[in-house]
């Protein structure tokens, strides 16, 4: 049975204990925590805010919009580019076998 890796983090001076199923996932979790901390710091210096909840909301919106943009880009690749690449591959194969 695979053992979970315990990941102890601090975000905005608060401790969080998460579990990762692999060292790769642990790495992603740690990188994400650093990005969250950096964004909180950025927004605290550059955006109007009343409290930490405002900073966390701005950070959440940032990551949600980034995720949606990535989803949209992936759909474009899957629906638009992949079929065209396959068509080009067929043309190359045909010209090489001709």
Secondary structure, 3 states (H helix, E strand, C coil): CCCCEEEEEEECCEEEEEEECCHHHHHHHHHHHHHHHHHHHHHHHHCCCCCHHHHHHHHHHHHHHHHHHHHHHHHHHHHHHHHHHHHHHHHHHHHHHC
